[in-house]
Every structure is written in structure tokens, then in C-alpha cells.
Amino acid sequence: MSEAKKPNGLWGKLKTALSGKPVEIPVEVKGKGLYSPQKSEPVDLLFVKKFTASGGKFLYCEKESDAYDFISEITKESALHKLYCDDPSLKSILSKAGFRNLVDHVEQADAFCSTCEYLVSFNGGIMITARQTKGKKLGELPETFITFARTSQIVPNLRAALTGIRTKYQSEIPSQITTIKGPIEGSEPDEADNKLCKKEIYLLLLEDQV
């Protein structure tokens, strides 16, 4: 399955970044309007490299309709027949993709479909909480995750993600804040919560609509 589809702008450089070639990002020099290459990678491209390096499967969606094709491919590739999804907006996407076999109990599902809180650039992790898992432990969830996120949810590090959660939820901060990554053998437990996830993770990243 392709790792990127119809990218433009910054995301048009995605294949170059994942190949290990340098990405030139223009920066202003001495306030004179002159531009030169910048060596450091932007947080979004760094996230994609880290996430895919851990075994995660990244799918870029320039528009929502791109997600419909990817859902069809994912369900065929992983032989998924029953999905658990509790998010109304994602249920709409799944329906438009032609997938309607949703189950009411996660124990019946062979894949778990949800949103996330943040995408953490420095380690390629997807931050989720009990609001996504419905209070279930990771071990109680299916081996396949289908996660949806927006480009605006990418943050540089765990501190930024946790700050965002505190700002968003204020006095009702959700429990079970954890970061999941791909299933690479021998990977280290995540330093945020000392948990190791070996799930098969598909991430559909949708471009924010301006």
C-alpha cells in the first residue's frame, strides 16, 4: 500500500524526506528576503519518518475522499470484517467508504477505529487517552488500529502534547494518557507511560481544511 497519496505543498516533499535525502526549507536571511536551505526538518515530516520507522503505516489524505479508498484497501489488506468505532464523524467516513459492518462491542471487532489527541514528532508516537479507548486497556483492544488525525494535531514533543490536553480538557483531564507506535520488535517502552504497544497501526492523516 502506498504511504502517500496526492501530496502537495510541504507534503509534496514527503517521499524525498522518507528516502533520507535532505529537504530544503527556505528561511529568510538577515531580513533581506534572501533564502537558503535549512538543515532541520519540520515537525510533520519528522513525525512521519519516526512513525514509519517503528512499523506504523502512514496514509496521507489531501481530502476526505482519499480516506474512502484507503479504508477499502486497509480492510482488504488486513482481512478486516468487523470494526469497532464510537465516533460519529468517523462512522460517516466508514459508511462513505462502503464499510458498514460495525459492531457494538470492542470484543467482537478485529480492528479498532478512532481519533487521537496528538501526533508526537520526536518519537513518532500517537497520543491517545481513555476518551478514545473508552477506558479499555491496550491489551483489551484488537491488534489492528485505524487512527484518524489532522495535520494540526502534530506537535514537537510530549510536553507540547500534554500541555495541549490540559488546555483542551482543563479540570476534566482524561485518564490513561498513553502513546502508541508501530509493532517493531525490540522497540523500547514509551517514556511517557512506560508502555510498549505492538499493534498494527494505520494512520490516516487528513489535511486541515482552511
Secondary structure, DSSP 8 states (H G I E B T S, - for coil): --S--S--GGGGGHHHHHTT------EEETTTTEEE---S--HHHHHHHHHHHTT-EEEEESSHHHHHHHHHHHHHHTT---EEE--HHHHHHHHHTT---B-SSGGG-SEEEE--SEEETTTTEEEE-HHHHTT--GGGS-SEEEEEEEGGGEESSHHHHHHHHHHHHGGG--S--EEE----TT----TTTS-----EEEEEEE----
